[in-house]
Amino acid sequence: MQTTKDRVQEFTVNGDQVVATVKELVREGNVRRLIIKNEHGATLIEIPLTFGVIGAALLPVFAAIGALAALATRCTIVVEREELSTDGTDAAPIG
């Protein structure tokens, strides 16, 4: 049986690269949640993403990210991805 598990990655980028990096990550398609933090580690915005959210639906989100990134010189983007695994268990994913 296939189950899902989360994998977390972090990227540190300059404030002017945040929107482009987020767009690239969203295009990859397996991103479950994005968290953008400032250089001090404080969370600026947390964005839950669901399958099927694409294109025009994300324009307000990109605008908000751009405005927040303009306030920070360096940002950390925390990416939570959902991965399929075949671990042989019969347990259904929680959530």
Helices and strands as residue ranges (DSSP letters): E 2-14, G 15-17, H 18-28, E 31-37, E 43-48, G 55-58, H 59-70, E 74-86
